[in-house]
Amino acid sequence: MNILELNTGLFPDAQTVSAALRQMEPTHRVESIDLAAFLRRRNLEDEAWDRAIAAILVCDLTITI
């Protein structure tokens, strides 16, 4: 299963969820995208957002933390 973790920086318990996802890596493909980092940057690159959207479209499960 392709799992996508979108880190928004909105949830205080995000580290617990991330740790659980890391344990799933031997049996599932887990990709993590730090959207909070995108938002902190002043000059957002369209290419970075395009990669995030492409990852969302191809994953089987999206977890937003």
PLY file of the C-alpha trace (Angstrom):
ply
format ascii 1.0
element vertex 65
property float x
property float y
property float z
element edge 64
property int vertex1
property int vertex2
end_header
0.00 0.00 0.00
1.23 3.50 -0.82
0.78 5.76 2.21
1.32 9.51 2.11
1.93 11.51 5.26
1.21 15.22 4.89
2.73 17.16 7.75
0.78 20.40 8.17
2.14 21.34 11.58
-1.41 21.59 12.95
-1.53 18.55 15.23
0.46 18.43 18.48
0.66 14.62 18.47
2.09 14.40 14.96
5.33 12.77 16.14
3.41 9.77 17.48
1.65 9.24 14.16
4.92 9.65 12.26
6.60 7.08 14.47
3.77 4.62 13.82
4.07 5.18 10.08
7.84 4.52 10.23
7.06 1.11 11.74
4.88 0.34 8.72
7.70 0.96 6.23
8.88 -2.66 6.00
5.51 -3.73 4.57
4.19 -0.51 3.02
5.61 2.35 1.00
5.42 5.46 3.18
6.19 8.90 1.76
6.27 12.02 3.89
5.80 15.58 2.64
6.32 18.51 4.98
3.70 21.02 3.86
4.46 23.17 6.91
7.93 23.80 5.48
6.38 24.86 2.17
4.20 27.38 3.98
7.10 28.80 6.02
9.03 29.68 2.88
8.35 33.08 1.39
8.91 32.15 -2.26
6.85 29.04 -2.82
7.87 27.07 -5.86
5.13 25.67 -8.07
7.29 22.62 -8.66
7.19 21.65 -4.97
3.40 21.97 -4.85
3.11 19.98 -8.09
5.13 17.14 -6.52
2.85 17.19 -3.46
-0.29 17.04 -5.60
1.14 14.23 -7.73
1.92 12.24 -4.57
-1.64 12.75 -3.30
-3.08 11.48 -6.58
-1.07 8.25 -6.68
-1.25 7.22 -3.02
-3.72 4.70 -1.62
-4.03 6.45 1.75
-3.34 10.02 2.79
-2.75 10.83 6.45
-2.73 14.52 7.32
-1.04 15.47 10.56
0 1
1 2
2 3
3 4
4 5
5 6
6 7
7 8
8 9
9 10
10 11
11 12
12 13
13 14
14 15
15 16
16 17
17 18
18 19
19 20
20 21
21 22
22 23
23 24
24 25
25 26
26 27
27 28
28 29
29 30
30 31
31 32
32 33
33 34
34 35
35 36
36 37
37 38
38 39
39 40
40 41
41 42
42 43
43 44
44 45
45 46
46 47
47 48
48 49
49 50
50 51
51 52
52 53
53 54
54 55
55 56
56 57
57 58
58 59
59 60
60 61
61 62
62 63
63 64
